[in-house]
């Protein structure tokens, strides 16, 4: 019975390790959605060569042709907008964003710093607001006119409006007005349709957006995903679906996110609507489409739709004031309830130390101090148990020799011997308890380092970016990066483990095998941590060094008790 219990404990620990490995190193599977009013529902798959989804026209009698093959090149006059936080380019054809550089964020921690993060480019422009009018041919990319010149400056403290206008031969006038505020990454838009045709018209506005998807393994790296909040549920998709998916509910926002940045459309309808996500037929690309409800406009009247667009960093200080739960776009992982306050505490520490490497070291010391009573108690218990085991080792060896041909009897006699001397074999695994309790903290720290833009490009010693793995050089001939920090971490862990009492004399062969396997954990974790963010490895390295100090303290304390 004891052997069976030992195996159960061992399998639980192994299962936790496998789950941790899968969490960190495997690419998360595509999102799956239940079929209900607030989640995704599958629809008919488009043909393989269809580059864009067919539109849904509700009460329109005739359905226009599906979108043509995606053409992302600018088609009109380019208008450059220069603001304190960004420098953008808008194409008058469709009034689309074709470039949007963030002035406060470099594209790389290395280099001369001239290249900035650009959330749009000529190959991946922003959304297109397509106007559909029954019986009237409206270009897919409306050829707006802009009278404000090709360069617009938004000075500090100013708000500027850009009015893009177009009038159809039938007398339908469209004003697509951008409101740019120098103090925010948010762009407000008003889309007004004025009917001077002399007839009642039926109109509908679709928001079409071609985006890129790049799945990210837990080991880090760049990623791009479609992201939306649908009726308080955040949907993330980082690989193209096999068929069209639709998300039905109150759409607070949707768009595309990178690791630390996002461009998002906020419809401001407050009504239940639908987003369709359709594979483009090209690997790593999807079309998202949002549809405003159709409406009728009498002659001489107008219709106004408003929306907002956020193009900036995934940072709570910018997202939270916008509302609409836009800060939920920041992915804090499984233990977000721990990650959020820990991030605030880490930021508070950094306000004093002005270096996130030092701040990580300090927060590690604080965390280990909080867990020290539990850790010390466990370590003292293990040390005492190891000393007791050494004293009865001759009796244990005699029993093993006496019953070497009868394992059941051998185990039974060993258990009786342990009981006689007050020894619990399972206490040898008790040292794992503090590790398991700290596991949620470890995951929370990992998600902070993985998603917090504050740690992006934060240097420490030889490490230029704590959110990325450290690298001193590439190993010749095999092109594998040499990383010093994981090696230091493994060495500290190995030394800590050598100082930790783990008697292999206890128990049967199974228990001894389990304990020997634990001795290889530092080597295994060096490989597991090889491609993880260096800030996380720094946290674990410092934690292992503190374990050495704790073990020295425990050894002296137990020696003092034995002497007494």
HELIX and SHEET records of a PDB file:
HELIX    1   1 UNK A    2  UNK A   25  1                                  24    
HELIX    2   2 UNK A  316  UNK A  319  1                                   4    
HELIX    3   3 UNK A  320  UNK A  322  5                                   3    
HELIX    4   4 UNK A  326  UNK A  329  5                                   4    
HELIX    5   5 UNK A  336  UNK A  353  1                                  18    
HELIX    6   6 UNK A  356  UNK A  391  1                                  36    
HELIX    7   7 UNK A  393  UNK A  402  1                                  10    
HELIX    8   8 UNK A  407  UNK A  420  1                                  14    
HELIX    9   9 UNK A  425  UNK A  430  5                                   6    
HELIX   10  10 UNK A  431  UNK A  451  1                                  21    
HELIX   11  11 UNK A  453  UNK A  455  5                                   3    
HELIX   12  12 UNK A  484  UNK A  499  1                                  16    
HELIX   13  13 UNK A  509  UNK A  519  1                                  11    
HELIX   14  14 UNK A  521  UNK A  528  1                                   8    
HELIX   15  15 UNK A  534  UNK A  563  1                                  30    
SHEET    1   A 4 UNK A  40  UNK A  42  0                                        
SHEET    2   A 4 UNK A 245  UNK A 257 -1                                        
SHEET    3   A 4 UNK A 225  UNK A 230 -1                                        
SHEET    4   A 4 UNK A 233  UNK A 237 -1                                        
SHEET    1   B 7 UNK A  40  UNK A  42  0                                        
SHEET    2   B 7 UNK A 245  UNK A 257 -1                                        
SHEET    3   B 7 UNK A 261  UNK A 266 -1                                        
SHEET    4   B 7 UNK A 302  UNK A 313 -1                                        
SHEET    5   B 7 UNK A 186  UNK A 195 -1                                        
SHEET    6   B 7 UNK A 172  UNK A 181 -1                                        
SHEET    7   B 7 UNK A 159  UNK A 167 -1                                        
SHEET    1   C 6 UNK A  40  UNK A  42  0                                        
SHEET    2   C 6 UNK A 245  UNK A 257 -1                                        
SHEET    3   C 6 UNK A 272  UNK A 279 -1                                        
SHEET    4   C 6 UNK A 285  UNK A 291 -1                                        
SHEET    5   C 6 UNK A 201  UNK A 212 -1                                        
SHEET    6   C 6 UNK A 128  UNK A 133 -1                                        
SHEET    1   D 6 UNK A  40  UNK A  42  0                                        
SHEET    2   D 6 UNK A 245  UNK A 257 -1                                        
SHEET    3   D 6 UNK A 272  UNK A 279 -1                                        
SHEET    4   D 6 UNK A 285  UNK A 291 -1                                        
SHEET    5   D 6 UNK A 201  UNK A 212 -1                                        
SHEET    6   D 6 UNK A 295  UNK A 297 -1                                        
SHEET    1   E 5 UNK A 116  UNK A 118  0                                        
SHEET    2   E 5 UNK A  96  UNK A 106 -1                                        
SHEET    3   E 5 UNK A  86  UNK A  91 -1                                        
SHEET    4   E 5 UNK A  78  UNK A  83 -1                                        
SHEET    5   E 5 UNK A 151  UNK A 154  1                                        
SHEET    1   F 2 UNK A 473  UNK A 475  0                                        
SHEET    2   F 2 UNK A 480  UNK A 482 -1                                        
END                                                                             
